[in-house]
Amino acid sequence: MARKIRQTAEQFSNPAQDNKSKNVYRDEFQSNVGRRVEDIGRHVEGKGKNILYAIAALALLAAIGGIVYSLSRRGDVAAQTALGKAIETSQATVTSSPAPAASTARTFKTEKERAETAIAEFQTVADKYGNPVKEKAQYFVAVNRLSLDRAAAIQELENLAKNSGETGTLSKFALAQAKTSDGKLDEAAALYNELAKSDNPIVSKDTINFELAKIYEKQGKKDEAADLYFNIAKVASEAKDTEGKAVTMTQTAREAKEKLTSINPERAKEIKEPELESPLGGLPSGM
């Protein structure tokens, strides 16, 4: 993870490389945002206030993995470089141990210290540069502030969620996560439903629907949850690649099938494991 974040920052600081790719950068793990988000969610679910830090990390992962960075002018290159450095700060290691003598990596003693420093850096970017970088920096300010001043952070996310585009989508997703952790399930479900109807691909529909299904479970809406879990897993189990061959089910789909099995085992039996071709040819793997 740290290596990929460093690669992101290096890309920001190399305008020549960006120009070769038509001035557009999209991080390599955009397609894996949903799986990473759910991995974090499973580790922090039910841990009370500790989830505040997890929400910030979740939103940061989604942003780093999903936002398209346009570098059409030299001024934009400077803005993206500054944003990249602030992102590195927000992901720096928190440790009470002193850094090795030869290390140049930045570290912080507490999560609070790191969040405060990151907020200051992102705010500087937001004050210095115009959109779209300004709006992205404001988003990062909000998700980092969740661990310091929750009410203010939620207000900032609510304002940003009104915007269109990637930042608005990510803000709405982070806001839905925050509402869920606060027990405001109806509000969270409404946000996820809005996201599910959106055509913006920044957060995958499977991720959104999986989170929505978990809320339905908590609300006792087993049938609605089962429908969502079934659709996620069923589509994935029947997916084919460009050559018409079966593909491995995503982690999201496997989790959905497990959830469905727990609430409606008979319906889960309708979802068959895809018959994957063996790397050596011949019979499908697992046979």
Residue frames as qw, qx, qy, qz and C-alpha x, y, z in Angstrom:
[[0.000, 0.884, 0.467, 0.000, 0.00, 0.00, 0.00],
 [0.293, -0.809, 0.092, 0.501, 2.72, 2.50, 0.98],
 [0.433, -0.147, 0.586, 0.669, 4.61, 1.72, -2.23],
 [0.237, 0.582, 0.666, 0.402, 1.57, 2.43, -4.37],
 [0.119, -0.936, -0.273, 0.189, 0.93, 5.70, -2.56],
 [0.378, -0.599, 0.325, 0.627, 4.52, 6.74, -3.21],
 [0.379, 0.189, 0.683, 0.595, 4.03, 5.88, -6.88],
 [0.091, 0.837, 0.529, 0.103, 0.98, 8.14, -6.92],
 [0.244, -0.888, 0.009, 0.389, 2.96, 11.04, -5.50],
 [0.448, -0.309, 0.534, 0.647, 5.80, 10.42, -7.96],
 [0.326, 0.509, 0.672, 0.428, 3.34, 10.55, -10.83],
 [0.039, -0.941, -0.311, 0.128, 2.09, 13.93, -9.57],
 [0.305, -0.811, 0.238, 0.440, 5.62, 15.30, -9.57],
 [0.428, -0.166, 0.676, 0.576, 6.50, 14.12, -13.10],
 [0.473, 0.631, 0.167, -0.592, 4.63, 16.30, -15.60],
 [0.222, 0.486, -0.690, -0.488, 6.69, 14.98, -18.50],
 [0.072, 0.041, 0.996, 0.015, 5.44, 11.50, -17.87],
 [0.346, 0.518, 0.606, -0.496, 1.87, 12.77, -17.57],
 [0.356, 0.619, -0.214, -0.667, 2.09, 14.57, -20.89],
 [0.103, 0.260, -0.894, -0.350, 3.06, 11.33, -22.59],
 [0.028, 0.320, 0.945, -0.063, -0.22, 9.82, -21.42],
 [0.074, -0.577, -0.497, -0.643, -2.35, 12.71, -22.71],
 [0.071, -0.366, 0.317, -0.872, -2.20, 14.51, -19.38],
 [0.759, -0.366, -0.078, -0.533, -4.49, 12.10, -17.59],
 [0.162, 0.309, -0.885, 0.308, -3.53, 9.88, -14.65],
 [0.808, -0.311, -0.112, -0.489, -5.70, 7.11, -13.26],
 [0.324, -0.535, 0.747, -0.224, -4.27, 5.05, -10.43],
 [0.367, 0.206, -0.873, -0.247, -3.75, 1.34, -11.19],
 [0.096, -0.174, -0.942, 0.270, -5.93, 0.10, -8.35],
 [0.407, 0.008, 0.010, -0.913, -9.06, 2.03, -9.20],
 [0.671, -0.049, -0.584, -0.454, -10.73, -1.21, -10.20],
 [0.560, -0.131, -0.769, 0.278, -10.00, -2.68, -6.75],
 [0.159, -0.373, 0.272, -0.873, -11.48, 0.15, -4.68],
 [0.754, -0.332, -0.175, -0.539, -14.56, -1.87, -3.70],
 [0.863, -0.100, -0.467, 0.165, -12.60, -4.85, -2.40],
 [0.411, 0.197, -0.454, 0.765, -10.22, -2.68, -0.37],
 [0.356, -0.396, 0.091, -0.841, -13.06, -0.65, 1.07],
 [0.848, -0.302, -0.249, -0.356, -14.86, -3.80, 2.19],
 [0.739, 0.058, -0.525, 0.418, -11.67, -5.29, 3.65],
 [0.107, 0.267, -0.393, 0.873, -11.28, -2.22, 5.86],
 [0.567, -0.344, -0.072, -0.745, -14.97, -2.19, 6.73],
 [0.860, -0.205, -0.458, -0.091, -14.91, -5.79, 7.95],
 [0.585, 0.074, -0.522, 0.616, -11.98, -5.06, 10.26],
 [0.035, 0.143, -0.321, 0.936, -13.54, -1.99, 11.89],
 [0.504, -0.415, -0.452, -0.608, -17.24, -2.85, 11.97],
 [0.722, -0.564, -0.388, -0.100, -18.60, -2.66, 15.50],
 [0.659, -0.075, -0.336, 0.669, -15.56, -0.99, 17.04],
 [0.228, -0.845, -0.361, 0.322, -17.26, 2.22, 18.08],
 [0.011, 0.948, -0.100, -0.303, -15.19, 5.39, 17.96],
 [0.502, -0.373, 0.615, 0.481, -12.26, 3.58, 16.41],
 [0.560, 0.511, 0.602, 0.251, -14.24, 3.50, 13.18],
 [0.113, 0.952, 0.034, -0.283, -13.63, 7.24, 12.81],
 [0.233, -0.623, 0.609, 0.433, -10.07, 6.56, 11.78],
 [0.482, 0.120, 0.828, 0.260, -11.19, 3.75, 9.52],
 [0.406, 0.800, 0.429, -0.105, -13.70, 5.97, 7.72],
 [0.041, 0.891, -0.280, -0.355, -10.95, 8.46, 6.96],
 [0.331, -0.375, 0.792, 0.351, -8.67, 5.71, 5.70],
 [0.513, 0.414, 0.749, 0.065, -11.48, 4.19, 3.65],
 [0.341, 0.896, 0.208, -0.195, -12.29, 7.50, 1.99],
 [0.099, -0.778, 0.495, 0.373, -8.63, 8.18, 1.31],
 [0.460, -0.092, 0.837, 0.280, -8.20, 4.79, -0.33],
 [0.485, 0.638, 0.598, -0.003, -11.21, 5.36, -2.51],
 [0.186, 0.942, -0.033, -0.277, -9.98, 8.78, -3.53],
 [0.223, -0.624, 0.651, 0.370, -6.43, 7.73, -4.28],
 [0.437, 0.045, 0.869, 0.228, -7.71, 4.74, -6.24],
 [0.371, 0.593, 0.713, 0.055, -10.46, 6.47, -8.13],
 [0.128, 0.877, 0.104, -0.451, -9.99, 10.17, -8.88],
 [0.705, 0.474, 0.254, 0.462, -8.85, 11.11, -12.39],
 [0.338, -0.702, 0.043, 0.626, -6.08, 13.71, -12.28],
 [0.569, 0.731, 0.259, 0.271, -6.05, 16.06, -15.29],
 [0.489, -0.560, 0.134, 0.655, -2.77, 17.90, -15.85],
 [0.537, 0.696, 0.385, 0.282, -3.57, 20.14, -18.79],
 [0.157, 0.914, -0.123, 0.355, -1.58, 23.20, -17.62],
 [0.491, 0.317, -0.571, 0.576, 1.69, 23.71, -15.75],
 [0.330, -0.418, 0.344, -0.773, -0.27, 25.26, -12.90],
 [0.899, -0.184, -0.103, -0.383, -2.19, 22.01, -12.58],
 [0.776, 0.205, -0.518, 0.294, 1.08, 20.07, -12.32],
 [0.110, 0.369, -0.530, 0.756, 2.10, 22.17, -9.32],
 [0.629, -0.291, 0.156, -0.704, -1.33, 21.71, -7.76],
 [0.942, -0.027, -0.286, -0.171, -1.29, 17.94, -8.23],
 [0.573, 0.302, -0.582, 0.491, 2.24, 17.74, -6.81],
 [0.180, -0.357, 0.455, -0.796, 1.13, 19.64, -3.70],
 [0.819, -0.179, -0.002, -0.546, -1.94, 17.42, -3.37],
 [0.866, 0.147, -0.473, 0.071, 0.23, 14.32, -3.73],
 [0.307, 0.337, -0.615, 0.644, 2.56, 15.44, -0.94],
 [0.477, -0.290, 0.325, -0.764, -0.41, 16.08, 1.35],
 [0.916, -0.032, -0.239, -0.322, -1.74, 12.59, 0.54],
 [0.666, 0.248, -0.610, 0.352, 1.62, 11.13, 1.55],
 [0.075, -0.339, 0.533, -0.772, 1.39, 12.96, 4.86],
 [0.717, -0.185, 0.106, -0.664, -2.11, 11.60, 5.49],
 [0.962, 0.050, -0.240, -0.117, -0.81, 8.06, 4.94],
 [0.240, 0.617, -0.648, 0.376, 2.44, 8.38, 6.88],
 [0.651, -0.149, -0.723, 0.177, 3.27, 5.77, 9.52],
 [0.464, -0.723, 0.137, -0.492, 2.11, 6.33, 13.09],
 [0.842, -0.048, -0.459, 0.277, 4.63, 4.90, 15.54],
 [0.484, -0.871, 0.081, -0.024, 6.16, 5.64, 18.93],
 [0.827, -0.204, 0.237, 0.467, 9.51, 4.23, 17.81],
 [0.022, -0.778, 0.276, 0.564, 12.16, 6.57, 16.41],
 [0.796, 0.592, -0.049, -0.117, 12.79, 6.28, 12.69],
 [0.871, -0.062, 0.147, 0.464, 16.01, 4.55, 11.58],
 [0.305, -0.642, 0.157, 0.686, 18.92, 6.94, 11.13],
 [0.207, -0.113, 0.637, 0.734, 19.03, 6.50, 7.36],
 [0.176, 0.587, 0.784, 0.097, 15.26, 6.75, 6.89],
 [0.002, 0.022, 0.126, 0.992, 13.73, 9.77, 5.19],
 [0.284, -0.492, -0.743, -0.352, 10.16, 8.55, 5.67],
 [0.241, -0.401, 0.203, -0.860, 7.91, 10.85, 7.64],
 [0.435, -0.315, -0.836, 0.108, 6.34, 9.45, 10.80],
 [0.345, -0.566, 0.050, -0.747, 3.97, 10.67, 13.50],
 [0.007, 0.160, -0.848, 0.505, 3.59, 9.70, 17.13],
 [0.342, 0.338, 0.723, -0.496, -0.23, 9.78, 17.12],
 [0.270, 0.525, 0.724, 0.356, -3.15, 9.56, 14.69],
 [0.036, -0.913, -0.334, 0.232, -4.26, 12.97, 15.94],
 [0.276, -0.664, 0.310, 0.622, -0.93, 14.58, 15.11],
 [0.326, 0.039, 0.737, 0.591, -0.95, 13.07, 11.62],
 [0.161, 0.709, 0.671, 0.147, -4.53, 14.15, 10.95],
 [0.113, -0.899, -0.143, 0.398, -3.87, 17.72, 12.10],
 [0.292, -0.487, 0.489, 0.662, -0.77, 17.99, 9.92],
 [0.289, 0.260, 0.795, 0.466, -2.53, 16.52, 6.90],
 [0.097, 0.831, 0.541, -0.085, -5.50, 18.86, 7.31],
 [0.161, -0.810, 0.100, 0.554, -3.18, 21.86, 7.36],
 [0.278, -0.260, 0.669, 0.638, -1.45, 20.72, 4.19],
 [0.215, 0.479, 0.793, 0.308, -4.67, 19.96, 2.35],
 [0.009, 0.880, 0.382, -0.282, -6.12, 23.30, 3.43],
 [0.211, -0.622, 0.333, 0.677, -3.07, 25.08, 2.02],
 [0.234, 0.079, 0.790, 0.561, -3.67, 23.34, -1.30],
 [0.102, 0.700, 0.705, 0.053, -7.35, 24.26, -1.24],
 [0.098, -0.867, -0.152, 0.464, -6.52, 27.92, -0.50],
 [0.244, -0.536, 0.468, 0.658, -3.82, 28.18, -3.16],
 [0.055, -0.054, 0.801, 0.593, -5.31, 26.39, -6.15],
 [0.575, 0.131, -0.032, -0.807, -8.59, 26.38, -8.01],
 [0.832, 0.104, 0.469, -0.277, -10.85, 23.51, -9.00],
 [0.824, -0.305, -0.379, -0.291, -10.75, 20.63, -9.54],
 [0.553, 0.159, -0.639, 0.511, -7.79, 20.31, -7.15],
 [0.199, -0.328, 0.360, -0.850, -9.34, 22.67, -4.61],
 [0.788, -0.204, -0.086, -0.575, -12.45, 20.53, -4.30],
 [0.853, 0.054, -0.509, 0.107, -10.40, 17.35, -3.92],
 [0.310, 0.272, -0.569, 0.711, -8.27, 18.94, -1.21],
 [0.463, -0.308, 0.210, -0.804, -11.43, 20.00, 0.63],
 [0.894, -0.108, -0.325, -0.288, -12.61, 16.40, 0.49],
 [0.697, 0.125, -0.567, 0.420, -9.38, 15.20, 2.07],
 [0.064, -0.350, 0.412, -0.839, -9.70, 17.87, 4.75],
 [0.706, -0.267, -0.007, -0.656, -13.16, 16.56, 5.61],
 [0.917, -0.066, -0.386, -0.069, -12.27, 12.87, 5.82],
 [0.524, 0.201, -0.557, 0.612, -9.21, 13.58, 7.95],
 [0.218, -0.361, 0.289, -0.859, -11.26, 15.84, 10.21],
 [0.763, -0.300, -0.425, -0.384, -13.64, 12.96, 11.01],
 [0.745, -0.170, -0.534, 0.362, -11.23, 11.80, 13.71],
 [0.294, 0.038, -0.323, 0.899, -10.91, 15.28, 15.24],
 [0.298, 0.245, 0.283, -0.878, -14.19, 17.17, 14.89],
 [0.254, 0.253, 0.916, 0.178, -16.85, 14.77, 13.66],
 [0.252, 0.756, 0.506, -0.331, -19.72, 17.26, 13.45],
 [0.107, 0.771, -0.250, -0.576, -17.69, 19.74, 11.39],
 [0.163, -0.263, 0.845, 0.436, -16.39, 16.98, 9.12],
 [0.299, 0.437, 0.848, 0.018, -19.86, 15.63, 8.43],
 [0.234, 0.832, 0.237, -0.444, -21.08, 19.12, 7.58],
 [0.010, 0.635, -0.535, -0.557, -18.19, 19.51, 5.14],
 [0.215, 0.004, 0.932, 0.291, -18.94, 16.15, 3.54],
 [0.317, 0.640, 0.665, -0.220, -22.61, 17.05, 3.22],
 [0.196, 0.822, -0.078, -0.529, -21.67, 20.23, 1.36],
 [0.034, -0.473, 0.748, 0.464, -19.24, 18.41, -0.93],
 [0.346, 0.192, 0.918, 0.037, -21.72, 15.60, -1.56],
 [0.414, 0.722, 0.350, -0.430, -23.99, 18.11, -3.32],
 [0.132, 0.675, -0.486, -0.539, -21.41, 18.49, -6.08],
 [0.920, 0.357, 0.001, -0.160, -21.33, 16.39, -9.23],
 [0.496, 0.663, -0.546, 0.128, -18.34, 14.38, -10.36],
 [0.703, 0.077, -0.654, 0.269, -15.83, 12.18, -8.56],
 [0.121, 0.202, -0.559, 0.795, -15.41, 14.30, -5.45],
 [0.575, -0.191, 0.080, -0.792, -19.14, 14.57, -4.88],
 [0.863, -0.036, -0.448, -0.231, -19.53, 10.80, -5.24],
 [0.577, 0.123, -0.653, 0.475, -16.68, 10.03, -2.86],
 [0.129, -0.238, 0.407, -0.872, -18.00, 12.53, -0.33],
 [0.742, -0.170, -0.101, -0.641, -21.45, 10.95, -0.45],
 [0.829, 0.018, -0.558, 0.038, -19.93, 7.49, 0.02],
 [0.351, 0.166, -0.610, 0.690, -17.83, 8.62, 3.00],
 [0.380, -0.232, 0.210, -0.870, -20.89, 10.36, 4.43],
 [0.837, -0.133, -0.335, -0.411, -22.92, 7.16, 4.11],
 [0.679, 0.064, -0.639, 0.357, -20.20, 5.29, 6.00],
 [0.060, 0.200, -0.479, 0.852, -20.26, 7.90, 8.74],
 [0.614, -0.209, -0.022, -0.761, -24.06, 7.78, 9.01],
 [0.836, -0.064, -0.532, -0.121, -23.88, 3.99, 9.27],
 [0.515, 0.075, -0.634, 0.572, -21.38, 4.10, 12.12],
 [0.166, -0.159, 0.332, -0.915, -23.59, 6.65, 13.90],
 [0.181, 0.297, 0.900, -0.265, -26.55, 4.30, 13.67],
 [0.403, 0.516, 0.097, -0.750, -28.43, 6.59, 11.28],
 [0.447, 0.033, 0.848, 0.283, -29.32, 3.70, 9.02],
 [0.437, 0.735, 0.511, -0.087, -32.21, 5.31, 7.16],
 [0.119, 0.920, -0.183, -0.326, -30.04, 8.27, 6.18],
 [0.304, -0.466, 0.752, 0.352, -27.19, 5.99, 5.15],
 [0.516, 0.302, 0.792, 0.126, -29.51, 3.80, 3.08],
 [0.369, 0.868, 0.257, -0.210, -30.87, 6.86, 1.29],
 [0.021, -0.813, 0.457, 0.361, -27.35, 7.93, 0.37],
 [0.390, -0.200, 0.856, 0.274, -26.41, 4.48, -0.90],
 [0.512, 0.564, 0.648, -0.030, -29.59, 4.34, -2.97],
 [0.256, 0.918, -0.051, -0.299, -28.67, 7.68, -4.56],
 [0.168, -0.623, 0.689, 0.331, -25.20, 6.36, -5.34],
 [0.522, 0.095, 0.839, 0.116, -26.60, 3.15, -6.80],
 [0.489, 0.745, 0.445, -0.088, -28.67, 5.17, -9.27],
 [0.020, 0.868, -0.283, -0.408, -25.69, 7.28, -10.34],
 [0.866, 0.490, -0.028, 0.096, -23.74, 6.61, -13.52],
 [0.040, 0.848, -0.504, 0.159, -20.47, 7.75, -11.92],
 [0.921, 0.063, -0.383, 0.046, -18.14, 4.70, -11.82],
 [0.081, 0.691, -0.546, 0.466, -15.82, 6.03, -9.12],
 [0.394, -0.230, 0.796, -0.398, -17.23, 3.55, -6.57],
 [0.202, -0.009, -0.898, -0.390, -18.42, 0.26, -8.02],
 [0.636, -0.271, -0.202, -0.694, -22.12, -0.58, -7.93],
 [0.773, -0.152, -0.613, 0.063, -21.32, -3.90, -6.26],
 [0.346, 0.041, -0.537, 0.769, -19.57, -2.08, -3.41],
 [0.303, -0.186, 0.089, -0.931, -22.48, 0.30, -2.98],
 [0.753, -0.199, -0.368, -0.508, -25.11, -2.43, -3.08],
 [0.665, -0.053, -0.676, 0.311, -23.10, -4.61, -0.70],
 [0.117, 0.057, -0.466, 0.875, -22.99, -1.80, 1.85],
 [0.509, -0.159, -0.092, -0.841, -26.69, -1.13, 1.33],
 [0.760, -0.146, -0.599, -0.206, -27.50, -4.82, 1.84],
 [0.452, -0.032, -0.675, 0.582, -25.65, -4.80, 5.17],
 [0.203, -0.087, 0.261, -0.940, -27.81, -1.89, 6.29],
 [0.689, -0.139, -0.357, -0.615, -30.97, -3.75, 5.27],
 [0.656, -0.086, -0.727, 0.182, -29.79, -6.70, 7.38],
 [0.194, -0.012, -0.551, 0.812, -29.38, -4.45, 10.39],
 [0.401, -0.031, 0.049, -0.914, -32.86, -3.05, 9.79],
 [0.511, 0.103, 0.793, -0.314, -34.33, -6.54, 9.68],
 [0.654, 0.561, -0.067, -0.502, -35.14, -6.27, 5.96],
 [0.596, -0.264, 0.733, 0.196, -33.87, -9.76, 5.15],
 [0.682, 0.523, 0.503, 0.091, -35.63, -10.08, 1.79],
 [0.300, 0.950, -0.078, -0.033, -34.24, -6.79, 0.47],
 [0.301, -0.721, 0.608, 0.141, -30.77, -7.71, 1.68],
 [0.702, 0.003, 0.700, 0.131, -31.02, -11.17, 0.12],
 [0.617, 0.740, 0.269, 0.010, -32.04, -9.69, -3.24],
 [0.136, 0.932, -0.334, -0.048, -28.97, -7.47, -3.32],
 [0.463, -0.508, 0.720, 0.094, -26.57, -10.19, -2.19],
 [0.754, 0.267, 0.598, 0.047, -28.06, -12.61, -4.73],
 [0.539, 0.837, 0.088, -0.010, -27.74, -10.18, -7.65],
 [0.064, -0.853, 0.511, 0.084, -24.13, -9.34, -6.83],
 [0.510, -0.336, 0.788, 0.071, -23.07, -12.97, -6.55],
 [0.737, 0.419, 0.527, -0.054, -25.20, -14.29, -9.43],
 [0.468, 0.876, -0.093, -0.076, -23.88, -11.80, -11.97],
 [0.118, -0.758, 0.639, 0.053, -20.30, -12.42, -10.87],
 [0.655, -0.138, 0.743, -0.014, -20.69, -16.20, -11.05],
 [0.703, 0.533, 0.467, 0.058, -21.83, -15.94, -14.67],
 [0.104, 0.902, -0.226, -0.352, -19.30, -13.31, -15.79],
 [0.877, 0.252, 0.244, 0.328, -17.11, -14.03, -18.81],
 [0.330, -0.557, 0.274, 0.711, -13.92, -12.48, -20.12],
 [0.361, 0.615, -0.256, -0.652, -13.48, -11.11, -23.64],
 [0.222, 0.273, -0.880, -0.319, -12.86, -14.64, -24.91],
 [0.743, -0.201, -0.323, -0.551, -16.04, -15.96, -23.38],
 [0.596, 0.012, -0.747, 0.294, -14.28, -17.83, -20.58],
 [0.574, -0.741, -0.345, -0.058, -15.46, -17.88, -16.97],
 [0.244, 0.604, -0.390, 0.650, -13.64, -15.57, -14.59],
 [0.396, -0.172, -0.729, 0.530, -12.93, -15.77, -10.88],
 [0.277, -0.828, -0.453, -0.178, -15.60, -14.26, -8.67],
 [0.129, 0.650, -0.275, 0.696, -14.58, -11.02, -7.03],
 [0.229, -0.032, -0.747, 0.623, -14.05, -10.80, -3.29],
 [0.377, 0.013, 0.179, -0.909, -17.18, -8.66, -3.09],
 [0.718, 0.015, -0.446, -0.534, -19.22, -11.35, -4.84],
 [0.559, -0.001, -0.802, 0.211, -17.85, -14.10, -2.59],
 [0.001, 0.034, 0.581, -0.813, -18.71, -12.06, 0.49],
 [0.543, 0.022, -0.073, -0.836, -22.18, -11.48, -0.92],
 [0.710, -0.012, -0.653, -0.262, -22.68, -15.21, -1.44],
 [0.365, -0.026, -0.780, 0.508, -21.54, -15.92, 2.13],
 [0.234, 0.040, 0.347, -0.907, -23.96, -13.32, 3.45],
 [0.658, 0.026, -0.331, -0.676, -26.76, -14.77, 1.35],
 [0.584, 0.009, -0.810, 0.041, -25.99, -18.27, 2.63],
 [0.138, -0.045, -0.706, 0.693, -26.43, -17.07, 6.20],
 [0.362, 0.208, 0.319, -0.851, -29.86, -15.53, 5.62],
 [0.804, 0.348, 0.077, -0.477, -31.26, -17.61, 2.76],
 [0.406, -0.396, 0.792, 0.227, -29.23, -20.80, 2.24],
 [0.647, 0.393, 0.653, 0.028, -31.65, -22.30, -0.30],
 [0.427, 0.895, 0.075, -0.105, -31.39, -19.30, -2.57],
 [0.177, -0.783, 0.550, 0.230, -27.62, -19.28, -2.23],
 [0.655, -0.059, 0.735, 0.167, -27.55, -22.78, -3.72],
 [0.617, 0.724, 0.305, -0.046, -28.77, -21.29, -7.00],
 [0.166, 0.914, -0.357, -0.098, -25.39, -19.60, -7.42],
 [0.973, 0.051, 0.069, 0.212, -22.90, -21.97, -8.95],
 [0.434, -0.656, 0.362, 0.501, -19.15, -21.54, -8.79],
 [0.552, 0.729, -0.257, -0.313, -17.75, -20.59, -12.20],
 [0.942, 0.000, 0.253, 0.221, -15.91, -23.42, -13.97],
 [0.002, 0.890, -0.357, -0.283, -12.50, -21.88, -14.50],
 [0.855, 0.456, -0.234, 0.080, -10.17, -23.19, -17.15],
 [0.813, -0.448, 0.101, 0.358, -7.02, -24.71, -15.74],
 [0.015, -0.864, 0.355, 0.357, -3.82, -22.69, -16.41],
 [0.317, -0.331, 0.828, 0.323, -2.46, -25.89, -17.98],
 [0.476, 0.149, -0.537, -0.680, -5.50, -26.35, -20.18],
 [0.310, -0.117, -0.943, -0.023, -7.93, -29.23, -20.18],
 [0.366, -0.611, -0.702, -0.011, -10.44, -29.63, -17.41],
 [0.191, -0.840, -0.018, -0.508, -11.65, -26.65, -15.39],
 [0.200, 0.376, -0.679, 0.599, -9.60, -25.98, -12.25],
 [0.468, -0.209, 0.525, -0.679, -10.93, -27.68, -9.14],
 [0.904, 0.117, -0.040, -0.409, -12.16, -30.72, -11.06]]
